[in-house]
């Protein structure tokens, strides 16, 4: 696997776990202030856009 593919898979899995945790605990359980703010301001699309940025 190339480094870029590993990073892309890691970002994707992080996004999945974030969205699953939102359903279980709500956005106020998120410790990362940037992710919490993006979700509150832009909804899931904000988080997906951030994860979609190249590393």
N, C-alpha and C positions, 0 to 999 in steps of 0.2 A: 504493500500500500504506500502511496506517496503521502508526504506530509500534508498536502492540501486536502486530500481525501479524508485523512484521519481527523483533521480540524473540522471539516464539513460535517462529518458524522457526529463528532463531539458536540458541535453547535446544535445540530438537529436533535440529539438526545437530550441536551440541556433544555431546549425549547419544550420538548414533550413533557419532561418532568416538571417544568415550571407550570405548564398549562394544567397538568394533573393536580399539582399542589393547589392551584387556584380553586379548582372545584372542591377540594377537600377542606381547605383552610381559609379561603378568601385571600384577597390581595393584601390585606393588612398583616398577614402572616409572613409576607416577603421581607427579608432583611435588607435586600439590595434596594436602596433608595431610588436609583436610576430606573430599575425595572418596574418598581411600584409606580413611580411617576409616569413613565411611558404608558403603562397599562391604564392608569386612571385618566390620563389625558387623551390617549389615542385608541385605547382598547387593545385587543389582541394583535391588531395590525401593527401597532407601534413596536411591540416586542418581536414580532416576526421580522419586521424591517431591520431592527437592530441586529438580530441573529443572521440576517441575510447579507450583511456588510462583509466584504472580504477582510480577512485577517491581515 
